């Protein structure tokens, strides 16, 4: 009988207190594991977006720098009209749209952002330059900023404008840096707008002016303050961009801890976002070498 009682006593289960303690410990461990996985996933998204932003910014600034240095290029020096450096004629698409190949626009090519609802407070810039085949016995082909091939007939020149702006033309919810080249002789577009870099929320330009031609820039100002008549006195261009990861809203979401962030680009109005998307600002200043012969 004693042996039987001992066996029964040795087969007791857990008490209620023991079960509660085990349950609490299990929940704590599961909670720690979930927190770690969520934090790791967010950290991965943040790091991925930081890398994308840095790569996109580096590429965007490089593309803009190369094209800005074409401003005022006139190899033959016998072009009938003095180039504006920053072209302001009304030959570009309205607002944030893209003109079809060979179509003519009717809006100023260079303009300051004026309305968040219309242009997202982003500027647009047109680089004025000449593609020269005046010394060539055969036609040459040059590529516009949108990679569109442009034929320059033998013994002739073609005046072009490369236009850059930020937009969401394809409607995917991600703004991009677009470029489209215009033939200023025929007043038509050369190819359609090409999205160069995704994730460019804002882009702003300022223009370094040397009104007295002493080789020193007196001030940087917006295009509105500069005025079309003074564009030939522009010696450098300052650009500032606000970029995000440029992938999609799901990838970008919750990559910024603060629910509301504000950014200021040059002299533009303050931009405020509350979508918890990680953004960073980048800027550079580019000297325009083709204007030095005007000093």
C-alpha positions as semicolon CSV with decimal commas, in nm:
position;residue;x (nm);y (nm);z (nm)
1;X;0,000;0,000;0,000
2;X;0,280;0,245;0,085
3;X;0,452;0,168;-0,244
4;X;0,131;0,245;-0,434
5;X;0,084;0,576;-0,251
6;X;0,442;0,676;-0,326
7;X;0,390;0,612;-0,699
8;X;0,073;0,818;-0,699
9;X;0,246;1,103;-0,517
10;X;0,537;1,106;-0,758
11;X;0,303;1,157;-1,059
12;X;0,159;1,492;-0,950
13;X;0,112;1,760;-1,226
14;X;0,196;2,133;-1,222
15;X;0,017;2,358;-0,984
16;X;-0,187;2,657;-1,109
17;X;0,083;2,895;-0,990
18;X;0,349;2,705;-1,181
19;X;0,138;2,711;-1,499
20;X;0,081;3,087;-1,467
21;X;0,453;3,152;-1,417
22;X;0,536;2,936;-1,721
23;X;0,273;3,113;-1,932
24;X;0,403;3,457;-1,833
25;X;0,761;3,357;-1,912
26;X;0,654;3,213;-2,248
27;X;0,464;3,531;-2,337
28;X;0,763;3,743;-2,236
29;X;1,000;3,539;-2,455
30;X;0,756;3,554;-2,750
31;X;0,718;3,930;-2,702
32;X;1,095;3,979;-2,701
33;X;1,127;3,768;-3,016
34;X;0,852;3,961;-3,197
35;X;1,001;4,296;-3,092
36;X;1,340;4,185;-3,218
37;X;1,199;4,074;-3,553
38;X;0,999;4,397;-3,598
39;X;1,299;4,610;-3,502
40;X;1,527;4,412;-3,732
41;X;1,283;4,447;-4,021
42;X;1,255;4,822;-3,967
43;X;1,632;4,859;-3,932
44;X;1,676;4,669;-4,258
45;X;1,426;4,899;-4,434
46;X;1,598;5,208;-4,296
47;X;1,944;5,088;-4,399
48;X;1,818;4,985;-4,744
49;X;1,656;5,323;-4,797
50;X;1,961;5,512;-4,673
51;X;2,174;5,323;-4,924
52;X;1,925;5,385;-5,206
53;X;1,901;5,755;-5,121
54;X;2,279;5,796;-5,117
55;X;2,322;5,612;-5,448
56;X;2,037;5,804;-5,613
57;X;2,167;6,137;-5,484
58;X;2,518;6,065;-5,609
59;X;2,390;5,967;-5,954
60;X;2,143;6,258;-5,976
61;X;2,403;6,518;-5,883
62;X;2,648;6,366;-6,130
63;X;2,391;6,375;-6,414
64;X;2,292;6,733;-6,334
65;X;2,655;6,844;-6,306
66;X;2,743;6,700;-6,647
67;X;2,444;6,867;-6,810
68;X;2,489;7,200;-6,630
69;X;2,841;7,223;-6,771
70;X;2,690;7,221;-7,121
71;X;2,509;7,548;-7,047
72;X;2,612;7,818;-7,290
73;X;2,814;7,575;-7,505
74;X;2,866;7,727;-7,851
75;X;3,165;7,550;-8,011
76;X;3,170;7,741;-8,339
77;X;3,118;8,085;-8,181
78;X;2,921;8,188;-8,489
79;X;2,574;8,110;-8,365
80;X;2,336;8,386;-8,469
81;X;2,187;8,446;-8,124
82;X;2,355;8,482;-7,786
83;X;2,271;8,179;-7,577
84;X;2,074;8,245;-7,262
85;X;2,261;7,981;-7,057
86;X;1,933;7,921;-6,872
87;X;1,663;7,906;-7,138
88;X;1,332;8,067;-7,045
89;X;1,131;8,051;-7,368
90;X;0,775;7,916;-7,367
91;X;0,835;7,588;-7,549
92;X;0,797;7,326;-7,273
93;X;0,503;7,121;-7,138
94;X;0,270;7,267;-6,881
95;X;0,323;7,191;-6,513
96;X;0,458;6,837;-6,464
97;X;0,356;6,676;-6,792
98;X;0,565;6,541;-7,077
99;X;0,545;6,660;-7,436
100;X;0,524;6,392;-7,703
101;X;0,810;6,350;-7,949
102;X;0,803;6,626;-8,213
103;X;0,527;6,810;-8,023
104;X;0,550;7,177;-7,928
105;X;0,499;7,307;-7,574
106;X;0,376;7,650;-7,466
107;X;0,503;7,696;-7,109
108;X;0,822;7,861;-6,986
109;X;1,103;7,606;-6,988
110;X;1,272;7,748;-6,677
111;X;1,050;7,846;-6,386
112;X;1,034;7,850;-6,009
113;X;0,800;7,620;-5,821
114;X;0,498;7,820;-5,719
115;X;0,230;7,587;-5,589
116;X;0,250;7,263;-5,392
117;X;-0,061;7,128;-5,567
118;X;0,068;7,208;-5,917
119;X;0,444;7,148;-5,911
120;X;0,517;7,026;-5,557
121;X;0,710;7,350;-5,496
122;X;0,981;7,220;-5,729
123;X;1,171;7,431;-5,981
124;X;1,234;7,351;-6,345
125;X;1,553;7,436;-6,533
126;X;1,642;7,438;-6,903
127;X;2,007;7,422;-7,008
128;X;2,071;7,614;-7,332
129;X;2,350;7,485;-7,560
130;X;2,447;7,416;-7,922
131;X;2,524;7,080;-8,087
132;X;2,778;7,163;-8,355
133;X;2,846;6,989;-8,687
134;X;2,956;7,303;-8,872
135;X;3,302;7,158;-8,937
136;X;3,182;6,811;-9,026
137;X;3,129;6,685;-9,381
138;X;2,871;6,434;-9,255
139;X;2,581;6,452;-9,017
140;X;2,648;6,369;-8,653
141;X;2,419;6,222;-8,389
142;X;2,411;6,348;-8,030
143;X;2,201;6,217;-7,743
144;X;1,967;6,440;-7,548
145;X;1,949;6,421;-7,170
146;X;1,666;6,167;-7,221
147;X;1,899;5,951;-7,434
148;X;1,707;6,042;-7,750
149;X;1,927;6,048;-8,064
150;X;1,931;6,391;-8,230
151;X;2,069;6,429;-8,582
152;X;2,272;6,741;-8,657
153;X;2,306;6,786;-9,037
154;X;2,651;6,833;-9,185
155;X;2,783;7,192;-9,189
156;X;2,516;7,307;-8,947
157;X;2,427;7,361;-8,581
158;X;2,126;7,275;-8,368
159;X;2,030;7,475;-8,062
160;X;1,900;7,251;-7,780
161;X;1,760;7,283;-7,430
162;X;1,777;7,004;-7,172
163;X;1,495;7,048;-6,922
164;X;1,498;6,895;-6,572
165;X;1,215;6,881;-6,318
166;X;1,057;6,663;-6,048
167;X;0,726;6,491;-6,123
168;X;0,516;6,176;-6,099
169;X;0,415;6,146;-6,463
170;X;0,354;5,771;-6,452
171;X;0,128;5,802;-6,146
172;X;0,301;5,533;-5,937
173;X;0,310;5,750;-5,625
174;X;0,687;5,802;-5,648
175;X;0,823;6,132;-5,774
176;X;1,125;6,119;-6,005
177;X;1,377;6,354;-6,162
178;X;1,269;6,385;-6,525
179;X;1,452;6,518;-6,827
180;X;1,340;6,605;-7,179
181;X;1,539;6,769;-7,459
182;X;1,392;7,035;-7,689
183;X;1,506;7,144;-8,032
184;X;1,491;7,521;-8,007
185;X;1,534;7,566;-8,383
186;X;1,225;7,361;-8,471
187;X;1,056;7,442;-8,136
188;X;0,965;7,076;-8,081
189;X;1,049;6,804;-7,831
190;X;1,317;6,548;-7,906
191;X;1,173;6,230;-7,756
192;X;0,956;6,198;-7,445
193;X;1,046;6,276;-7,084
194;X;1,271;6,017;-6,922
195;X;1,264;5,947;-6,545
196;X;1,631;5,955;-6,447
197;X;1,615;5,905;-6,070
198;X;1,325;5,780;-5,855
199;X;1,244;5,932;-5,517
200;X;1,319;6,299;-5,592
201;X;1,043;6,472;-5,392
202;X;1,169;6,827;-5,440
203;X;1,434;7,000;-5,650
204;X;1,538;7,364;-5,624
205;X;1,780;7,577;-5,824
206;X;1,955;7,906;-5,759
207;X;2,166;8,099;-6,005
208;X;2,500;8,262;-5,938
209;X;2,506;8,601;-6,113
210;X;2,802;8,810;-6,226
211;X;2,638;9,127;-6,357
212;X;2,957;9,333;-6,386
213;X;3,160;9,059;-6,559
214;X;3,447;9,077;-6,312
215;X;3,459;8,700;-6,267
216;X;3,304;8,714;-5,919
217;X;2,954;8,600;-5,836
218;X;2,767;8,875;-5,655
219;X;2,473;8,668;-5,535
220;X;2,265;8,355;-5,577
221;X;1,899;8,406;-5,654
222;X;1,588;8,231;-5,778
223;X;1,490;8,249;-6,143
224;X;1,200;8,478;-6,057
225;X;1,440;8,731;-5,906
226;X;1,700;8,672;-6,176
227;X;1,470;8,741;-6,470
228;X;1,511;8,608;-6,823
229;X;1,707;8,914;-6,936
230;X;1,989;8,842;-6,689
231;X;2,025;8,471;-6,763
232;X;2,331;8,541;-6,982
233;X;2,508;8,661;-6,665
234;X;2,468;8,327;-6,486
235;X;2,809;8,180;-6,402
236;X;2,711;7,893;-6,173
237;X;2,409;7,691;-6,065
238;X;2,327;7,573;-5,716
239;X;2,096;7,272;-5,685
240;X;1,931;7,116;-5,379
241;X;1,723;6,799;-5,376
242;X;1,505;6,618;-5,126
243;X;1,512;6,243;-5,184
244;X;1,347;5,932;-5,042
245;X;1,418;5,565;-5,112
246;X;1,230;5,587;-5,439
247;X;1,095;5,230;-5,434
248;X;0,732;5,222;-5,322
249;X;0,516;5,336;-5,033
250;X;0,525;4,998;-4,855
251;X;0,904;4,984;-4,869
252;X;0,940;5,345;-4,754
253;X;0,677;5,338;-4,479
254;X;0,787;5,353;-4,115
255;X;1,147;5,432;-4,200
256;X;1,133;5,757;-4,004
257;X;1,052;5,759;-3,631
258;X;0,904;6,107;-3,621
259;X;0,553;6,134;-3,763
260;X;0,619;6,485;-3,894
261;X;0,937;6,619;-4,048
262;X;1,015;6,953;-4,213
263;X;1,277;7,032;-4,476
264;X;1,397;7,357;-4,633
265;X;1,567;7,366;-4,972
266;X;1,746;7,690;-5,058
267;X;1,484;7,968;-5,068
268;X;1,182;7,742;-5,120
269;X;0,890;7,724;-4,876
270;X;0,926;7,475;-4,593
271;X;0,817;7,123;-4,693
272;X;0,636;6,920;-4,426
273;X;0,574;6,542;-4,439
274;X;0,390;6,316;-4,194
275;X;0,413;5,982;-4,380
276;X;0,712;5,847;-4,178
277;X;0,916;5,807;-4,498
278;X;1,290;5,858;-4,460
279;X;1,419;6,157;-4,659
280;X;1,753;6,332;-4,692
281;X;1,868;6,655;-4,855
282;X;2,165;6,692;-5,089
283;X;2,310;6,992;-5,267
284;X;2,598;7,104;-5,485
285;X;2,715;7,408;-5,681
286;X;2,833;7,377;-6,042
287;X;3,052;7,629;-6,223
288;X;2,952;7,687;-6,587
289;X;3,282;7,687;-6,780
290;X;3,132;7,803;-7,111
291;X;3,047;8,142;-6,964
292;X;3,406;8,229;-6,870
293;X;3,473;8,373;-7,216
294;X;3,213;8,637;-7,142
295;X;3,414;8,784;-6,856
